[in-house]
Amino acid sequence: MTGWRLVGTASVLAAGILDLEVELVREVPSPAVIPATLRINCNLPGIPTGLAEGYWLSIPGTPFVEGGAGGVFEPLEPNVGITIFSSGVEFGAWDQAWRQEFERVHRRLPALEDRADRIWSLEFQARTGRAPGDAGWVPRWRTVAS
């Protein structure tokens, strides 16, 4: 990932712009891996990003426009595509404040792993009467890594 700009959220959906470096695997006429860039844009009703809905795939040195030396795959006109970004997590009222603080600090939506860590830390606190702290997290990280 080379860039992510979260514009806004509505429940589990997110409006934003994602930029990626990708590798295209070619089999014919000969095997090759071709570097390219991919931009994906998702608008939500009432939360526009300023770009058209869809994706742009740039493959340097390839003739994707008639008569051109290079081109970009881009959304059709009129725009008929749809893209969706999702955190995969729906937050209840009990953790809305945590989600908002997470987004402010990390500048991204919490993933399932982030929510799982939050739930684990709340369970730890309920068992021990204190927040985990660095030493408390070590067994959790070992468990998740294995």
C-alpha positions as CSV (number, residue, x, y, z in Angstrom):
1,M,0.0,0.0,0.0
2,T,1.4,3.4,-0.9
3,G,-1.5,5.5,0.4
4,W,-4.9,5.5,2.1
5,R,-7.1,8.4,2.6
6,L,-10.2,7.8,4.7
7,V,-12.9,10.3,3.9
8,G,-15.7,9.1,6.1
9,T,-17.6,6.1,7.4
10,A,-21.2,4.9,7.6
11,S,-21.6,1.8,9.8
12,V,-19.2,-0.8,8.4
13,L,-18.7,1.0,5.1
14,A,-15.9,3.5,4.4
15,A,-15.5,6.1,1.7
16,G,-11.8,6.6,0.7
17,I,-9.0,6.4,-1.8
18,L,-6.6,3.5,-1.7
19,D,-3.3,3.5,-3.7
20,L,-1.4,0.2,-4.2
21,E,1.7,-1.0,-5.9
22,V,0.7,-4.3,-7.6
23,E,2.4,-7.0,-9.6
24,L,0.6,-8.4,-12.7
25,V,1.5,-12.0,-13.5
26,R,1.7,-12.7,-17.3
27,E,1.7,-16.2,-18.6
28,V,1.5,-15.6,-22.4
29,P,3.5,-15.1,-24.6
30,S,6.1,-15.7,-21.9
31,P,6.0,-15.7,-18.1
32,A,6.7,-12.3,-16.5
33,V,5.8,-10.1,-13.5
34,I,4.9,-6.6,-14.5
35,P,4.9,-3.8,-11.9
36,A,1.8,-1.5,-11.9
37,T,-0.1,0.9,-9.7
38,L,-3.7,0.6,-8.7
39,R,-5.9,3.3,-7.3
40,I,-9.3,2.3,-5.9
41,N,-11.9,4.9,-5.0
42,C,-15.1,4.4,-3.0
43,N,-17.8,7.1,-2.6
44,L,-20.7,6.6,-0.2
45,P,-24.0,8.5,-0.4
46,G,-23.3,11.9,1.2
47,I,-19.6,11.1,1.6
48,P,-17.9,11.9,-1.7
49,T,-14.1,11.7,-2.1
50,G,-13.9,14.1,-5.1
51,L,-13.1,11.3,-7.6
52,A,-15.3,9.1,-9.7
53,E,-16.3,5.8,-8.2
54,G,-14.0,3.0,-9.5
55,Y,-10.4,2.1,-10.1
56,W,-7.4,3.2,-12.2
57,L,-4.8,0.7,-13.2
58,S,-1.5,2.1,-14.6
59,I,0.9,-0.2,-16.3
60,P,4.0,1.7,-17.5
61,G,5.0,1.3,-21.1
62,T,1.9,-0.4,-22.3
63,P,-0.4,0.7,-25.1
64,F,-3.9,0.7,-23.5
65,V,-5.2,3.7,-25.5
66,E,-5.6,3.5,-29.3
67,G,-2.5,5.2,-30.8
68,G,-1.0,6.0,-27.4
69,A,2.3,4.9,-25.9
70,G,0.8,4.3,-22.6
71,G,-2.5,4.4,-20.9
72,V,-4.6,3.7,-17.9
73,F,-7.6,1.4,-17.3
74,E,-10.1,3.8,-15.7
75,P,-13.8,3.9,-14.8
76,L,-16.3,3.9,-17.7
77,E,-18.2,7.0,-18.8
78,P,-21.0,7.1,-17.7
79,N,-19.8,5.5,-14.4
80,V,-21.4,2.1,-14.0
81,G,-19.1,0.5,-11.4
82,I,-19.3,0.1,-7.7
83,T,-16.5,-0.3,-5.1
84,I,-16.9,-1.0,-1.5
85,F,-14.5,-0.6,1.4
86,S,-15.4,-2.2,4.7
87,S,-13.8,-2.5,8.0
88,G,-15.6,-5.8,8.4
89,V,-16.6,-4.7,11.9
90,E,-19.8,-3.2,13.0
91,F,-19.4,-1.3,16.2
92,G,-22.1,-1.1,18.9
93,A,-22.7,2.0,21.0
94,W,-20.4,0.6,23.8
95,D,-17.3,1.0,21.6
96,Q,-18.1,3.9,19.3
97,A,-15.8,6.2,21.3
98,W,-12.9,3.7,21.0
99,R,-13.5,3.4,17.3
100,Q,-13.4,7.1,16.8
101,E,-10.2,7.5,18.9
102,F,-8.6,4.6,17.0
103,E,-9.4,6.3,13.7
104,R,-8.1,9.7,14.9
105,V,-4.8,8.2,16.2
106,H,-4.1,5.6,13.4
107,R,-5.8,7.4,10.5
108,R,-7.4,4.2,9.4
109,L,-10.4,2.1,10.3
110,P,-9.9,-0.6,12.9
111,A,-9.5,-4.1,11.4
112,L,-10.9,-7.3,12.9
113,E,-7.5,-7.9,14.6
114,D,-7.7,-4.4,16.3
115,R,-11.1,-5.1,17.6
116,A,-10.0,-8.6,18.8
117,D,-7.2,-6.9,20.7
118,R,-9.6,-4.4,22.2
119,I,-11.9,-7.2,23.4
120,W,-8.9,-9.2,24.8
121,S,-7.7,-6.1,26.7
122,L,-11.2,-5.6,28.2
123,E,-11.3,-9.2,29.3
124,F,-7.8,-8.9,30.8
125,Q,-8.9,-5.9,32.7
126,A,-12.0,-7.7,34.0
127,R,-9.9,-10.7,35.1
128,T,-7.1,-8.7,36.8
129,G,-8.6,-5.4,37.7
130,R,-6.0,-3.5,35.6
131,A,-5.1,-2.6,32.0
132,P,-2.6,-5.1,30.4
133,G,0.4,-2.8,30.0
134,D,3.5,-3.9,28.0
135,A,4.2,-7.0,30.0
136,G,0.5,-8.1,29.8
137,W,0.5,-7.9,26.0
138,V,3.5,-10.2,25.5
139,P,1.6,-13.5,26.0
140,R,-1.2,-12.1,23.7
141,W,1.3,-11.2,20.9
142,R,2.9,-14.6,21.2
143,T,-0.5,-16.3,20.9
144,V,-1.5,-14.3,17.9
145,A,1.9,-14.7,16.1
146,S,1.8,-18.6,16.5
